Amino acid sequence: MLLLTKSTGFIEGEDDGLDPKEVKQLRARLLRIGPEQFIHETLTVAKIPPPLLGTAFGINPLFAQQLGEDMFVRVLGSAIVRTYYKRRKLPGYNTIDDAAELLKKCSNIMVITGAGISTSLGIPDFRSKETGFYSKLRDMGFSEPEEVFDIYSFDEDPSTFYELAADIIPDLKRYSPTHAFIRLLQNKGRLQTNYTQNIDNLEELAGITKDRLIQCHGSFATATCRKCKYKVKGTDIFPDIRAKRVSYCKRCIHRIKRQESLEPKSKKRKPTPSRSRTSSDDDDEDDNIPQPGVMKPDITFFGEQLPDDFFTRFTDQDVNTVDLVLVIGTSLKVAPVSDMPNYLPHHVPHIFVSREPIQHVDFDIQLLGNCDDVVVELARRAGWSLKHEMVDDNVKMNVDGVEEAEHIWVVKKEGKVSGSSNGEGQNGAGAARADVSGSRNIERTAER
Ligand code: OAD
């Protein structure tokens, strides 16, 4: 059954793994018999050395030495389980017309969105190579830009976040054609839930109702004191964010002042917010100088739990009823949102719309280009009218196939200079668009 050519567990380097034919056979076997029996069959019965088996699941055998046997087997086990549950492309859906048909046919659509749906408004995304927020941070010398959104880093020194957040706070009274498209799905009674990773709150402005919107990473709509949990409207801390100064809790400051006014004069100390001390409850006991808490916008930082409604909505309502998944403008690199396709029934079709293709999730149809252009074309093919000030009804879209991939399509405005009419030039959409205009580039830009 198994074509294993190597039987010793001694592997020198990552090139010493199984050959592609063996990998294919092993994976096919896993899908047929399930992870439990597969693990029994391969590790217990056939006694395939775990480091060797690991190469079939993308695990570098050298990890075996670093992790030790027990830990390595656990990592291998979870890789096997992930592979088993990973969604696979459905063969029946491939073209942009298939996508339009699905939109017309399905009435419980899940839309998962990311920063790419707001870039045409001038808000940077995070990971675009030259224009993303993280690339800017890298240029400023941050080697780990994601740390700006790390809760432990924030508690240690909130000033970094406050120095940089001005770039991403919402300052807009308009939304993109893609937001309008999602609202169109809602108006047509087809939108079941919009899971957005965005914190700009523009879905609300576009008219997507609260009962259909899950803000997976929270939003700037409110802010909370890290110390006393006092909640305020997000806009209350915007002046501090714009002035690049740490915002402190007014209630804490008020309390400290009141407390001081009751104390004998000699003991009085002006509360001087320290840059690096924030949420620790024992601050006061440590040095007797009361400190106000730092306000944190209620966006979900790395290291924080996603809002409860993300999990309840997904598991109690959506997982069993959704009939189409439309993922727009996200690199799908941040869990748990990136795992959502794997937890939905595998027969539910998945469409991906973004500038860059991805390989770590198997979508049925990938429509590459500026999402505003793609949704205009989808709406047109579905026979719907998408009205928006940035949509020019006279502009035609080109839809080109990509070599050797019958389900990947590049959608581009016909004969228009990129970024000329809708502000996309502000965030480098023109440059990114060049990246999707051919099959060679698709190979180059895929990161996983
Ligand atoms: P990313 O920046 O990771 O991905 C945005 C994707 O959208 C990129 O792949 C772009 O190529 C694509 N894109 C940009 N503009 C586009 C356009 N006009 N049309 C089509 N595609 C476009 O942003 P997210 O996936 O949203 O977390 O990032 C997920 C999370 O990572 C964010 O919520 C943020 C970040 O760390 C927090 O802030 C907590």
Boltz pocket constraint, residues with backbone or C-beta under 6 A from the ligand:
constraints:
  - pocket:
      binder: B
      contacts: [[A, 113], [A, 114], [A, 115], [A, 116], [A, 117], [A, 119], [A, 120], [A, 125], [A, 126], [A, 127], [A, 128], [A, 132], [A, 146], [A, 149], [A, 197], [A, 198], [A, 199], [A, 217], [A, 299], [A, 300], [A, 301], [A, 302], [A, 329], [A, 330], [A, 331], [A, 332], [A, 333], [A, 334], [A, 353], [A, 354], [A, 355], [A, 356], [A, 369], [A, 370], [A, 371], [A, 372], [A, 429], [A, 432]]
      max_distance: 6.0
